[in-house]
Structure formats: structure tokens, C-alpha cells
Amino acid sequence: MFRLPSPAKLNLFLHINGRRADGYHELQTLFQFLDYGDDIAFTARRNGHIALEPPLTGVADDDNLILRAARLLQASTRASLPGVTLTLTKRLPMGGGLGGGSSNAATTLLGLNHFWQLDKSLDELAALGLQLGADVPVFVRGFAAWGEGIGEKLTPAEPPQDWFVVLKPSCDINTGLIFSRQDLTRNTPKSTIAPAFEGDASRHRNDCEDVVCELYPEVREGLEWLGKFGPARLTGTGACIFGRFPTESKAQDVWASRPPGISGFVARGVNRSPLHQKLSELQ
């Protein structure tokens, strides 16, 4: 048995450049991992079955990205593979914009590639991951990245590894609803990587934020509170929001002063995924 992390990500900004003919949106974003997330344990089974424990409440097996990833990888090889029990320790909120499901899928792909000794390359695993979701490849590749296309075209990046306060307002965001809104900003001019690291705050925004705040007052209230301590932003389509701080002590001070009843955590931004760090120790 071995255990692997399934880390969260933040979209440090998210720009929508247009809508494609297939209905997807052209995006530009900056991904960074956090040193916080879920864990998945891999344990051999005597039969050839793949099992997930415990089941995710409210998520059917056919919709579960962990099981879908495992079955997709299994189907990609003709070898007779041993069974495995995948045990999920869930910490990340579902539907929070932190990439929890996509991260779980990537951890499953890389973990089973190691467990089954398949020796598939990261390119092969990222291509499988893209079949499961646009955010899966960034977790598979394991480096902070400038993302384009629908988020799958990745260029390594090195944003500052600061500390973050991440808050989860008490609402669940309907991503499909956000992207279907006529008033969603879809015409942000495309940029290059360099301006993403410059100090102009107008270049660092989330184009989904205005629509989300209109539909979900809890998000607007959280942004207003966290914004008292510095710039606060939505990650993905939310509902999680984050503020950046230069030290852990400053982030912990802000976290300690949060309004009653709001959930979240403090974590550090990291440019190499904790998943890849752990896998390197298993080699």
C-alpha cells in the first residue's frame, strides 16, 4: 500500500478570450498548486476489481473521476492487471474551483501507472486525462503553468510561492450556468506570458467573478471581507476565493479573524506538485 497527495490548484487569474464553434471557451489562466489537498491510498486486491472506498456521496460510479480514470487507464493496456482498492481522504470542497475532481483523476492515473508498472509517459497520461476534463493535464504534468486553449495548452511558469487564505462560501456554483450567461465577459484580449507577472492589477482578474457575485451573494460578501486585507479573487468559477500573503504568519492572522461559520484553510503556493514530489520518492 502507498498513499499519494491530490493537491488543490488556484487559477491566479482567468481570462476568457472568446467562444469556440464547439461551445467551449478560449481561456488564458495561470495555474499554481497548493501544498494542501486530498489523499488517495492504493492497496492491492486479490481479485482484478477496482474499488473506491468510501464512495463519494451523491456521485454515481459512472460520473466519479477516480473510477473513470482508473478504468480508462486499464482499458489503454492489454495486460492482465491486478485489482486495487483506492481509498480517498477528502479535504477539498466539491465544486469549489480548486480542481479537486481533476486532481483526484490525475493522482489515480499517475498512481496506477506506478502501481501497475505500465511505464506510460506523462504525455500519454496527460492525453488520457484530457478525455476526463480540461484541468486534468496540469495535474498530470505537475508544474505551475500558463494555460491556454480550454486550459490544456501548458507552458511552465514560476509565480511567487506565497501563502494563501482560501475561503469556501456556503454555496455551490453551477459552472454551466456561469458559462451560459450572456453578460459573461468573453472578449478579454489575449496576452503573453510576461505581462502575467507584471504589477498591473487590471491584468490579474477572473472574468467569471462579476457574474458569480451577481448570482451568489455569499461569494461577493466573502470577496469584500477578504479584500480588506489585500486583493481577493475567485478561483475558476468558484465558489472558493483566495487572498495572497507574503508570510505564513500574516495568512494565519487573517484566517484567525475570519467571520463565523465560513470554512477554508491556509496553504502555500508551490510550483511543483506535491504529487510529483511524492512519486519521485517511490521510484
ZAFIDREN-100171 format. One line per 3 residues: their letters; for each residue x, y, z of N, C-alpha, C. Coordinates in nm, 2 decimals, decimal comma, padded with zeros to 4 digits. Layout:
% residues N
a) X Y Z X Y Z X Y Z; ...
//
This chain:
% residues 283
mfr) 00,08 -00,12 00,00 00,00 00,00 00,00 00,09 00,12 00,00; 00,05 00,22 -00,08 00,12 00,35 -00,07 00,01 00,46 -00,09; 00,04 00,58 -00,04 -00,05 00,69 -00,04 00,01 00,81 -00,12
lps) -00,07 00,87 -00,20 -00,03 00,99 -00,28 -00,12 01,11 -00,25; -00,06 01,23 -00,26 -00,14 01,35 -00,24 -00,21 01,38 -00,37; -00,32 01,45 -00,35 -00,40 01,50 -00,47 -00,43 01,65 -00,44
pak) -00,33 01,73 -00,48 -00,33 01,87 -00,43 -00,44 01,96 -00,50; -00,47 02,07 -00,43 -00,55 02,18 -00,49 -00,47 02,26 -00,59; -00,54 02,33 -00,67 -00,48 02,43 -00,76 -00,56 02,56 -00,74
lnl) -00,49 02,67 -00,78 -00,56 02,80 -00,79 -00,55 02,85 -00,93; -00,65 02,92 -00,98 -00,63 03,00 -01,10 -00,60 03,14 -01,05; -00,47 03,17 -01,06 -00,43 03,30 -01,01 -00,50 03,42 -01,09
flh) -00,53 03,39 -01,21 -00,63 03,48 -01,28 -00,69 03,39 -01,39; -00,80 03,44 -01,45 -00,87 03,36 -01,55 -00,93 03,46 -01,65; -00,88 03,46 -01,77 -00,93 03,55 -01,88 -01,00 03,46 -01,98
ing) -01,12 03,51 -02,03 -01,20 03,44 -02,13 -01,18 03,52 -02,26; -01,12 03,46 -02,36 -01,09 03,53 -02,49 -01,19 03,52 -02,60; -01,28 03,42 -02,58 -01,39 03,40 -02,68 -01,45 03,27 -02,67
rra) -01,55 03,24 -02,75 -01,62 03,11 -02,75 -01,59 03,04 -02,88; -01,56 02,91 -02,87 -01,52 02,83 -02,99 -01,65 02,78 -03,06; -01,64 02,73 -03,18 -01,75 02,68 -03,25 -01,81 02,56 -03,18
dgy) -01,73 02,48 -03,10 -01,78 02,36 -03,04 -01,84 02,39 -02,90; -01,85 02,52 -02,87 -01,92 02,56 -02,75 -01,83 02,59 -02,63; -01,70 02,54 -02,64 -01,61 02,56 -02,53 -01,55 02,70 -02,54
hel) -01,49 02,75 -02,43 -01,44 02,89 -02,43 -01,29 02,89 -02,44; -01,24 02,98 -02,51 -01,09 03,00 -02,52 -01,05 03,08 -02,39; -00,95 03,03 -02,32 -00,91 03,08 -02,19 -00,76 03,11 -02,19
qtl) -00,72 03,20 -02,10 -00,59 03,22 -02,06 -00,59 03,22 -01,90; -00,50 03,14 -01,84 -00,50 03,14 -01,70 -00,36 03,10 -01,65; -00,34 03,13 -01,52 -00,22 03,09 -01,45 -00,25 02,99 -01,34
fqf) -00,20 02,87 -01,36 -00,23 02,77 -01,26 -00,11 02,76 -01,16; -00,14 02,75 -01,03 -00,04 02,72 -00,93 -00,10 02,62 -00,83; -00,02 02,52 -00,78 -00,06 02,42 -00,69 -00,06 02,48 -00,55
ldy) -00,13 02,41 -00,46 -00,12 02,44 -00,31 -00,06 02,31 -00,24; 00,00 02,34 -00,13 00,05 02,22 -00,05 -00,06 02,17 00,04; -00,17 02,16 -00,01 -00,29 02,11 00,06 -00,39 02,04 -00,03
gdd) -00,45 01,94 00,01 -00,55 01,87 -00,08 -00,60 01,74 -00,02; -00,64 01,65 -00,11 -00,69 01,52 -00,07 -00,57 01,42 -00,08; -00,60 01,30 -00,03 -00,50 01,19 -00,05 -00,57 01,07 -00,10
iaf) -00,50 00,99 -00,18 -00,56 00,86 -00,23 -00,45 00,75 -00,19; -00,50 00,65 -00,13 -00,42 00,53 -00,09 -00,45 00,42 -00,20; -00,35 00,35 -00,23 -00,35 00,24 -00,33 -00,32 00,11 -00,26
tar) -00,41 00,01 -00,26 -00,39 -00,11 -00,19 -00,43 -00,23 -00,28; -00,34 -00,33 -00,29 -00,36 -00,44 -00,38 -00,48 -00,52 -00,33; -00,56 -00,58 -00,43 -00,67 -00,67 -00,41 -00,64 -00,80 -00,46
rng) -00,70 -00,91 -00,41 -00,68 -01,04 -00,45 -00,74 -01,07 -00,59; -00,86 -01,00 -00,61 -00,92 -01,02 -00,74 -00,88 -00,90 -00,84; -00,93 -00,90 -00,96 -00,89 -00,80 -01,05 -00,98 -00,68 -01,05
hia) -01,06 -00,66 -00,95 -01,15 -00,55 -00,94 -01,09 -00,41 -00,90; -01,15 -00,31 -00,94 -01,11 -00,17 -00,90 -01,22 -00,12 -00,81; -01,19 -00,09 -00,69 -01,29 -00,04 -00,59 -01,25 00,09 -00,53
lep) -01,35 00,18 -00,50 -01,32 00,31 -00,44 -01,39 00,30 -00,30; -01,31 00,34 -00,20 -01,36 00,35 -00,06 -01,32 00,48 00,00; -01,41 00,55 00,07 -01,56 00,52 00,07 -01,62 00,58 -00,06
plt) -01,73 00,54 -00,10 -01,79 00,61 -00,22 -01,82 00,75 -00,19; -01,82 00,84 -00,30 -01,85 00,98 -00,28 -02,00 01,00 -00,28; -02,05 01,05 -00,17 -02,19 01,07 -00,16 -02,25 01,16 -00,27
gva) -02,35 01,11 -00,33 -02,42 01,19 -00,44 -02,35 01,18 -00,57; -02,24 01,10 -00,59 -02,17 01,09 -00,72 -02,18 00,94 -00,76; -02,25 00,92 -00,87 -02,26 00,78 -00,93 -02,12 00,74 -00,97
ddd) -02,10 00,60 -00,97 -01,97 00,55 -01,01 -01,93 00,59 -01,15; -02,03 00,60 -01,24 -02,00 00,63 -01,38 -01,96 00,78 -01,40; -01,99 00,86 -01,30 -01,95 01,00 -01,30 -01,83 01,03 -01,22
nli) -01,79 00,93 -01,14 -01,67 00,96 -01,05 -01,54 00,96 -01,13; -01,47 01,07 -01,12 -01,35 01,08 -01,20 -01,24 00,99 -01,15; -01,24 00,94 -01,03 -01,14 00,85 -00,99 -01,16 00,72 -01,06
lra) -01,28 00,67 -01,05 -01,31 00,54 -01,12 -01,30 00,55 -01,27; -01,34 00,66 -01,32 -01,33 00,68 -01,47 -01,19 00,68 -01,51; -01,10 00,75 -01,43 -00,96 00,75 -01,47 -00,90 00,61 -01,46
arl) -00,93 00,54 -01,35 -00,88 00,40 -01,34 -00,92 00,31 -01,45; -01,04 00,32 -01,49 -01,09 00,23 -01,60 -01,04 00,27 -01,73; -01,02 00,40 -01,75 -00,96 00,45 -01,88 -00,82 00,40 -01,89
lqa) -00,74 00,41 -01,78 -00,60 00,36 -01,79 -00,60 00,21 -01,81; -00,69 00,14 -01,74 -00,70 -00,01 -01,75 -00,73 -00,05 -01,90; -00,82 00,03 -01,96 -00,86 00,00 -02,10 -00,75 00,03 -02,20
str) -00,65 00,11 -02,16 -00,55 00,15 -02,25 -00,44 00,05 -02,27; -00,44 -00,06 -02,19 -00,34 -00,16 -02,20 -00,41 -00,30 -02,21; -00,34 -00,39 -02,28 -00,40 -00,52 -02,29 -00,35 -00,62 -02,18
asl) -00,26 -00,57 -02,10 -00,21 -00,65 -01,99 -00,31 -00,69 -01,89; -00,29 -00,81 -01,83 -00,38 -00,85 -01,72 -00,33 -00,78 -01,59; -00,41 -00,70 -01,53 -00,37 -00,61 -01,42 -00,43 -00,66 -01,29
pgv) -00,35 -00,65 -01,18 -00,41 -00,68 -01,05 -00,51 -00,58 -01,01; -00,60 -00,63 -00,92 -00,70 -00,54 -00,86 -00,64 -00,44 -00,76; -00,72 -00,33 -00,74 -00,67 -00,23 -00,65 -00,79 -00,16 -00,58
tlt) -00,77 -00,13 -00,45 -00,86 -00,05 -00,37 -00,81 00,09 -00,36; -00,89 00,18 -00,40 -00,85 00,33 -00,39 -00,92 00,39 -00,28; -00,85 00,43 -00,18 -00,91 00,49 -00,06 -00,89 00,64 -00,06
ltk) -01,00 00,71 -00,07 -00,99 00,86 -00,08 -01,01 00,93 00,06; -00,92 01,01 00,09 -00,94 01,10 00,21 -00,97 01,24 00,15; -01,09 01,28 00,17 -01,14 01,40 00,10 -01,13 01,52 00,19
rlp) -01,06 01,63 00,15 -01,05 01,75 00,23 -01,10 01,87 00,14; -01,08 01,86 00,01 -01,12 01,97 -00,07 -01,27 01,98 -00,10; -01,33 02,09 -00,09 -01,47 02,10 -00,12 -01,50 02,07 -00,26
mgg) -01,61 02,00 -00,28 -01,65 01,97 -00,42 -01,71 02,09 -00,48; -01,68 02,11 -00,61 -01,73 02,23 -00,68 -01,68 02,36 -00,63; -01,56 02,36 -00,57 -01,51 02,49 -00,52 -01,42 02,56 -00,61
glg) -01,39 02,51 -00,73 -01,29 02,58 -00,82 -01,15 02,55 -00,79; -01,12 02,45 -00,70 -00,99 02,41 -00,66 -00,94 02,29 -00,74; -01,02 02,24 -00,83 -00,97 02,13 -00,91 -00,97 02,00 -00,84
ggs) -01,05 01,98 -00,74 -01,04 01,85 -00,66 -01,07 01,73 -00,74; -01,17 01,73 -00,82 -01,20 01,61 -00,90 -01,10 01,58 -01,01; -01,05 01,69 -01,07 -00,94 01,67 -01,17 -00,81 01,63 -01,11
sna) -00,78 01,68 -00,99 -00,66 01,63 -00,92 -00,67 01,49 -00,88; -00,79 01,45 -00,83 -00,81 01,31 -00,80 -00,79 01,22 -00,92; -00,84 01,26 -01,04 -00,82 01,18 -01,16 -00,67 01,17 -01,19
att) -00,60 01,28 -01,18 -00,46 01,28 -01,22 -00,38 01,19 -01,12; -00,41 01,20 -00,99 -00,34 01,11 -00,89 -00,37 00,97 -00,92; -00,49 00,94 -00,96 -00,53 00,80 -00,99 -00,45 00,75 -01,11
llg) -00,44 00,83 -01,22 -00,36 00,79 -01,34 -00,21 00,77 -01,31; -00,15 00,87 -01,24 -00,01 00,85 -01,21 00,02 00,74 -01,11; -00,07 00,73 -01,01 -00,06 00,63 -00,91 -00,07 00,49 -00,96
lnh) -00,17 00,47 -01,05 -00,19 00,33 -01,11 -00,08 00,30 -01,21; -00,03 00,41 -01,28 00,08 00,39 -01,37 00,20 00,33 -01,30; 00,22 00,38 -01,17 00,33 00,33 -01,09 00,29 00,19 -01,03
fwq) 00,17 00,17 -00,98 00,12 00,05 -00,92 00,12 -00,07 -01,02; 00,08 -00,04 -01,14 00,07 -00,14 -01,24 00,20 -00,15 -01,32; 00,30 -00,07 -01,30 00,42 -00,07 -01,37 00,40 -00,06 -01,52
ldk) 00,32 00,03 -01,56 00,29 00,05 -01,70 00,39 00,13 -01,78; 00,47 00,21 -01,71 00,57 00,30 -01,77 00,52 00,39 -01,88; 00,39 00,43 -01,87 00,34 00,53 -01,96 00,40 00,67 -01,94
sld) 00,43 00,74 -02,04 00,49 00,87 -02,03 00,39 00,98 -01,98; 00,44 01,09 -01,93 00,35 01,20 -01,89 00,26 01,25 -02,01; 00,32 01,25 -02,13 00,24 01,28 -02,25 00,12 01,19 -02,27
ela) 00,15 01,06 -02,25 00,04 00,96 -02,27 -00,07 00,98 -02,16; -00,02 01,00 -02,04 -00,12 01,01 -01,93 -00,20 01,14 -01,94; -00,13 01,25 -01,98 -00,20 01,38 -02,00 -00,30 01,37 -02,11
alg) -00,28 01,29 -02,21 -00,37 01,28 -02,32 -00,50 01,20 -02,27; -00,47 01,10 -02,19 -00,58 01,03 -02,12 -00,66 01,12 -02,03; -00,59 01,20 -01,95 -00,65 01,29 -01,86 -00,74 01,39 -01,93
lql) -00,70 01,44 -02,05 -00,78 01,54 -02,12 -00,91 01,48 -02,16; -00,92 01,35 -02,17 -01,05 01,29 -02,20 -01,15 01,30 -02,08; -01,09 01,32 -01,97 -01,17 01,33 -01,84 -01,21 01,48 -01,81
gad) -01,12 01,57 -01,85 -01,15 01,71 -01,82 -01,03 01,80 -01,85; -01,06 01,93 -01,88 -00,96 02,02 -01,93 -00,85 02,05 -01,83; -00,89 02,04 -01,70 -00,79 02,07 -01,59 -00,70 01,95 -01,55
vpv) -00,73 01,83 -01,60 -00,66 01,71 -01,56 -00,51 01,72 -01,60; -00,48 01,76 -01,73 -00,34 01,76 -01,77 -00,25 01,84 -01,68; -00,29 01,95 -01,63 -00,20 02,03 -01,55 -00,16 01,96 -01,42
fvr) -00,25 01,88 -01,37 -00,22 01,80 -01,25 -00,13 01,68 -01,29; -00,15 01,62 -01,41 -00,07 01,51 -01,45 00,07 01,56 -01,47; 00,09 01,68 -01,54 00,23 01,73 -01,57 00,30 01,78 -01,44
gfa) 00,23 01,84 -01,35 00,28 01,86 -01,22 00,36 01,99 -01,21; 00,35 02,09 -01,30 00,42 02,21 -01,28 00,33 02,33 -01,29; 00,35 02,43 -01,22 00,27 02,56 -01,23 00,28 02,60 -01,38
awg) 00,17 02,65 -01,43 00,17 02,67 -01,58 00,08 02,78 -01,62; 00,12 02,85 -01,73 00,04 02,94 -01,81 -00,05 02,85 -01,90; -00,18 02,85 -01,88 -00,27 02,77 -01,96 -00,35 02,84 -02,06
egi) -00,36 02,78 -02,18 -00,43 02,84 -02,29 -00,52 02,74 -02,35; -00,59 02,78 -02,46 -00,69 02,69 -02,52 -00,81 02,68 -02,43; -00,85 02,55 -02,39 -00,95 02,54 -02,29 -00,89 02,51 -02,15
gek) -00,76 02,54 -02,15 -00,68 02,52 -02,03 -00,58 02,41 -02,04; -00,58 02,34 -02,15 -00,49 02,22 -02,17 -00,36 02,25 -02,23; -00,34 02,37 -02,29 -00,21 02,40 -02,35 -00,13 02,47 -02,25
ltp) -00,02 02,40 -02,20 00,05 02,44 -02,08 00,19 02,48 -02,11; 00,24 02,59 -02,05 00,37 02,64 -02,06 00,42 02,66 -01,91; 00,53 02,59 -01,87 00,58 02,61 -01,73 00,60 02,75 -01,69
aep) 00,56 02,78 -01,57 00,57 02,91 -01,51 00,62 02,91 -01,37; 00,67 03,02 -01,32 00,72 03,03 -01,19 00,67 03,15 -01,11; 00,54 03,14 -01,08 00,48 03,25 -01,00 00,54 03,25 -00,85
pqd) 00,54 03,36 -00,78 00,59 03,36 -00,64 00,52 03,25 -00,56; 00,59 03,18 -00,47 00,54 03,08 -00,39 00,50 03,14 -00,25; 00,39 03,22 -00,26 00,34 03,29 -00,14 00,24 03,20 -00,07
wfv) 00,19 03,26 00,04 00,09 03,19 00,12 -00,05 03,25 00,09; -00,15 03,16 00,10 -00,29 03,19 00,06 -00,38 03,16 00,17; -00,48 03,25 00,19 -00,60 03,22 00,27 -00,71 03,18 00,17
vlk) -00,76 03,06 00,18 -00,87 03,02 00,09 -01,00 03,00 00,16; -01,10 03,07 00,12 -01,23 03,06 00,18 -01,33 02,99 00,09; -01,42 02,91 00,15 -01,53 02,85 00,08 -01,66 02,90 00,13
psc) -01,72 03,00 00,05 -01,86 03,05 00,09 -01,96 02,93 00,09; -02,06 02,95 00,16 -02,16 02,84 00,18 -02,26 02,84 00,06; -02,21 02,81 -00,06 -02,29 02,79 -00,18 -02,22 02,70 -00,28
din) -02,29 02,64 -00,37 -02,23 02,56 -00,47 -02,26 02,63 -00,61; -02,16 02,64 -00,69 -02,16 02,71 -00,81 -02,20 02,62 -00,92; -02,29 02,66 -01,01 -02,33 02,59 -01,13 -02,24 02,64 -01,24
tgl) -02,14 02,57 -01,28 -02,04 02,61 -01,38 -02,11 02,63 -01,51; -02,20 02,54 -01,55 -02,27 02,55 -01,68 -02,35 02,68 -01,69; -02,41 02,72 -01,57 -02,49 02,84 -01,57 -02,40 02,96 -01,59
ifs) -02,28 02,96 -01,53 -02,19 03,08 -01,54 -02,15 03,10 -01,68; -02,11 02,99 -01,75 -02,06 03,00 -01,89 -02,17 03,02 -01,99; -02,30 03,00 -01,95 -02,41 03,02 -02,04 -02,46 03,16 -02,04
rqd) -02,42 03,24 -01,94 -02,48 03,38 -01,92 -02,43 03,47 -02,03; -02,53 03,55 -02,08 -02,50 03,64 -02,19 -02,41 03,75 -02,15; -02,41 03,79 -02,02 -02,33 03,90 -01,97 -02,19 03,86 -01,92
ltr) -02,16 03,73 -01,94 -02,02 03,69 -01,91 -01,92 03,76 -02,00; -01,81 03,81 -01,95 -01,71 03,87 -02,03 -01,64 03,76 -02,11; -01,64 03,78 -02,24 -01,58 03,68 -02,33 -01,48 03,74 -02,43
ntp) -01,45 03,87 -02,41 -01,37 03,93 -02,51 -01,24 04,00 -02,46; -01,19 03,94 -02,35 -01,06 03,99 -02,30 -00,95 03,96 -02,40; -00,87 04,07 -02,44 -00,77 04,04 -02,54 -00,66 03,94 -02,49
kst) -00,61 03,86 -02,58 -00,51 03,77 -02,55 -00,38 03,84 -02,51; -00,31 03,78 -02,41 -00,19 03,83 -02,36 -00,08 03,73 -02,38; 00,04 03,77 -02,34 00,16 03,68 -02,35 00,20 03,65 -02,20
iap) 00,29 03,56 -02,19 00,32 03,52 -02,05 00,38 03,63 -01,97; 00,47 03,71 -02,02 00,54 03,81 -01,94 00,45 03,91 -01,87; 00,34 03,97 -01,93 00,26 04,06 -01,85 00,18 03,99 -01,74
afe) 00,17 03,86 -01,74 00,11 03,79 -01,63 00,18 03,81 -01,50; 00,31 03,85 -01,50 00,39 03,86 -01,38 00,42 04,01 -01,35; 00,36 04,10 -01,43 00,38 04,24 -01,41 00,28 04,29 -01,30
gda) 00,30 04,41 -01,25 00,23 04,46 -01,14 00,09 04,52 -01,17; 00,05 04,53 -01,30 -00,07 04,59 -01,34 -00,19 04,51 -01,29; -00,26 04,56 -01,19 -00,37 04,48 -01,14 -00,48 04,45 -01,24
srh) -00,50 04,53 -01,34 -00,60 04,51 -01,44 -00,58 04,39 -01,52; -00,45 04,34 -01,52 -00,42 04,21 -01,59 -00,45 04,09 -01,51; -00,48 04,11 -01,38 -00,50 04,00 -01,29 -00,64 04,00 -01,24
rnd) -00,73 03,93 -01,31 -00,87 03,93 -01,27 -00,92 03,79 -01,31; -01,04 03,77 -01,27 -01,12 03,65 -01,31 -01,24 03,70 -01,38; -01,25 03,67 -01,51 -01,37 03,72 -01,59 -01,50 03,66 -01,55
ced) -01,50 03,55 -01,47 -01,62 03,49 -01,42 -01,68 03,57 -01,29; -01,59 03,65 -01,23 -01,62 03,70 -01,10 -01,75 03,78 -01,09; -01,77 03,87 -01,18 -01,89 03,96 -01,18 -02,02 03,88 -01,19
vvc) -02,02 03,79 -01,28 -02,14 03,70 -01,29 -02,16 03,62 -01,17; -02,06 03,56 -01,11 -02,07 03,47 -00,99 -02,12 03,56 -00,88; -02,07 03,68 -00,86 -02,11 03,76 -00,75 -02,25 03,81 -00,76
ely) -02,30 03,83 -00,88 -02,44 03,86 -00,90 -02,53 03,75 -00,87; -02,49 03,63 -00,90 -02,58 03,51 -00,88 -02,57 03,46 -00,74; -02,45 03,47 -00,67 -02,42 03,41 -00,54 -02,37 03,52 -00,45
pev) -02,46 03,58 -00,37 -02,42 03,69 -00,28 -02,31 03,65 -00,18; -02,31 03,52 -00,14 -02,22 03,47 -00,04 -02,07 03,49 -00,10; -02,05 03,48 -00,23 -01,92 03,49 -00,28 -01,88 03,64 -00,28
reg) -01,98 03,73 -00,32 -01,95 03,87 -00,31 -01,91 03,92 -00,17; -01,99 03,87 -00,07 -01,96 03,90 00,07 -01,82 03,85 00,11; -01,79 03,73 00,07 -01,65 03,68 00,11 -01,54 03,76 00,04
lew) -01,56 03,80 -00,08 -01,46 03,88 -00,15 -01,44 04,01 -00,08; -01,55 04,07 -00,04 -01,55 04,20 00,02 -01,47 04,19 00,15; -01,50 04,09 00,23 -01,43 04,07 00,36 -01,28 04,05 00,34
lgk) -01,25 03,95 00,26 -01,11 03,92 00,24 -01,03 04,03 00,17; -01,10 04,11 00,09 -01,04 04,22 00,02 -01,00 04,33 00,11; -01,04 04,33 00,24 -01,00 04,43 00,33 -00,85 04,41 00,36
fgp) -00,79 04,29 00,34 -00,65 04,26 00,37 -00,56 04,26 00,25; -00,62 04,29 00,13 -00,54 04,29 00,01 -00,63 04,23 -00,10; -00,57 04,23 -00,23 -00,66 04,18 -00,34 -00,71 04,04 -00,31
arl) -00,84 04,02 -00,34 -00,90 03,89 -00,32 -00,96 03,85 -00,46; -00,96 03,72 -00,49 -01,01 03,68 -00,62 -01,08 03,54 -00,61; -01,16 03,52 -00,71 -01,23 03,39 -00,73 -01,13 03,30 -00,80
tgt) -01,13 03,17 -00,77 -01,06 03,07 -00,85 -01,15 02,99 -00,93; -01,12 02,97 -01,06 -01,21 02,90 -01,15 -01,34 02,98 -01,16; -01,45 02,90 -01,15 -01,58 02,96 -01,14 -01,63 02,96 -01,00
gac) -01,54 02,93 -00,90 -01,57 02,93 -00,76 -01,64 02,80 -00,72; -01,68 02,80 -00,59 -01,71 02,92 -00,51 -01,59 02,96 -00,42; -01,48 02,89 -00,43 -01,37 02,93 -00,34 -01,30 03,06 -00,39
ifg) -01,26 03,14 -00,29 -01,19 03,27 -00,31 -01,06 03,27 -00,24; -00,97 03,35 -00,28 -00,84 03,34 -00,21 -00,77 03,48 -00,20; -00,69 03,50 -00,10 -00,61 03,62 -00,09 -00,46 03,57 -00,07
rfp) -00,37 03,65 -00,13 -00,23 03,62 -00,12 -00,16 03,70 -00,01; -00,07 03,63 00,06 00,01 03,70 00,17 00,15 03,65 00,16; 00,25 03,74 00,20 00,39 03,71 00,19 00,44 03,61 00,29
tes) 00,38 03,60 00,40 00,43 03,51 00,51 00,31 03,42 00,56; 00,35 03,31 00,62 00,25 03,22 00,68 00,19 03,29 00,80; 00,26 03,36 00,88 00,21 03,42 01,00 00,10 03,53 00,96
kaq) 00,12 03,60 00,85 00,02 03,70 00,81 -00,10 03,63 00,76; -00,09 03,52 00,69 -00,20 03,45 00,64 -00,28 03,39 00,76; -00,21 03,33 00,86 -00,27 03,27 00,97 -00,35 03,38 01,05
dvw) -00,29 03,50 01,06 -00,36 03,61 01,14 -00,49 03,64 01,07; -00,49 03,65 00,93 -00,62 03,68 00,86 -00,72 03,57 00,88; -00,67 03,44 00,87 -00,75 03,33 00,88 -00,82 03,33 01,02
asr) -00,75 03,36 01,12 -00,80 03,36 01,26 -00,91 03,46 01,28; -00,91 03,57 01,20 -01,01 03,67 01,21 -01,13 03,66 01,12; -01,14 03,54 01,05 -01,25 03,52 00,96 -01,39 03,52 01,02
ppg) -01,49 03,56 00,95 -01,63 03,56 01,00 -01,67 03,42 01,05; -01,76 03,42 01,15 -01,80 03,29 01,20 -01,87 03,21 01,09; -01,85 03,07 01,09 -01,92 02,98 01,00 -01,87 02,97 00,87
isg) -01,76 03,04 00,83 -01,70 03,02 00,70 -01,59 02,92 00,70; -01,58 02,83 00,61 -01,48 02,72 00,60 -01,37 02,76 00,51; -01,26 02,69 00,51 -01,15 02,72 00,43 -01,02 02,66 00,49
fva) -00,91 02,72 00,45 -00,78 02,68 00,50 -00,67 02,78 00,46; -00,55 02,76 00,52 -00,43 02,83 00,48 -00,33 02,73 00,42; -00,27 02,77 00,30 -00,18 02,69 00,23 -00,08 02,77 00,16
rgv) 00,03 02,71 00,12 00,13 02,77 00,05 00,12 02,74 -00,10; 00,14 02,83 -00,19 00,15 02,81 -00,33 00,28 02,74 -00,36; 00,28 02,64 -00,45 00,40 02,56 -00,48 00,40 02,54 -00,64
nrs) 00,52 02,55 -00,69 00,53 02,54 -00,84 00,56 02,40 -00,89; 00,59 02,31 -00,80 00,60 02,17 -00,83 00,50 02,09 -00,75; 00,42 02,01 -00,82 00,31 01,94 -00,75 00,36 01,85 -00,64
plh) 00,30 01,85 -00,52 00,33 01,76 -00,42 00,31 01,61 -00,46; 00,22 01,59 -00,56 00,21 01,45 -00,61 00,34 01,41 -00,68; 00,40 01,49 -00,76 00,52 01,45 -00,83 00,64 01,44 -00,73
qkl) 00,64 01,52 -00,63 00,75 01,51 -00,52 00,74 01,37 -00,46; 00,61 01,33 -00,42 00,60 01,20 -00,35 00,63 01,08 -00,45; 00,59 01,09 -00,57 00,62 00,99 -00,67 00,77 00,97 -00,69
sel) 00,84 01,08 -00,69 00,98 01,07 -00,70 01,05 00,99 -00,59; 00,99 01,00 -00,47 01,04 00,92 -00,36 01,01 00,77 -00,37; 00,91 00,74 -00,45 00,87 00,60 -00,46 00,95 00,53 -00,57
q) 01,02 00,60 -00,65 01,09 00,54 -00,77 01,21 00,45 -00,72
//
